[in-house]
Amino acid sequence: MARSVNRSARTGRFVSKATASRWPSKTTREAVGSGTSNKRTVTRSAATGRFVPKGRGDSDPGGTIRQRV
C-alpha cells in the first residue's frame, strides 16, 4: 500500500507536514511504496501539482518536481 510523503521541489528532499503547509507552492505530495509502478518520469508544478511539459521543468527547476509514476 502506498503512503503519502511531502518533498521539496527545490532540493528533492523529504520535508515535514509543517514545512509543506508553510511553503505549499514549493513542495509537493506524492505516493511512495508498493502500489506505484515507478516506470515513467513525469514533471509536475510544485504550486498546483498539475503535470507540466518537460521543458517547463528544465526552465523552472525550483518550482517543479520530477517523479516516477
N, C-alpha and C positions, 0 to 999 in steps of 0.2 A: 504494500500500500504506500502510495506517495505521500510525502508530507510537504508543507509549505515552509519556505525559508525566505528571508529578505537578503538582498545583495546590493552593494553599492555599484552604481553604473560607472563611476569613475575608476574605482580600483578593482572591482570584481570580487571583493572580499565579502564574506557574510557579515551582516550587521544586525543589531538587536531590533526588536519591535519598536522600542522608544526612538531609536535613530531613524528608522523608516517612517515613523509618524512625524518626526521633526522635519525631515527632508523628503517628502513624498515625490518631488519631481526629480530627485537624484538617486532614487532607489527603486528596486523592482521586486516583486514577489514571484517566486517560481516554485514549481513542484519538483521534488527530487526523490529518488528511491525507486523501488520496484513499481511498475505500472507506467513508467516513462520509457520510451524506446531509445531516445538519445541518438537517433540516426541522422537527423537533418539539422544543419545550423541555420538559425533564423536571427534576425535583428529586430529589436523592439525599442520603442521610445520609452525612456525611463519615466517621463512625465505622464504619459497616457496608458502605457502598457500595450499599445497597438503595434502591429507589425509595420515596419518601415523598410524601404529599399536598402540594400547593402551599401550603396553609395552614401546614403544619409548617415549610416553608422561610421563610415570612413571619415566623413567630414565633421561629425559631431560625436567623438568618442566619449566625451563626458556626459552626454545627455542620452546615450543609447547603451544597450547591452546586447551582447551576442550570447545565445544559448542554444543548446542542442535539445531538440524535441523529437 
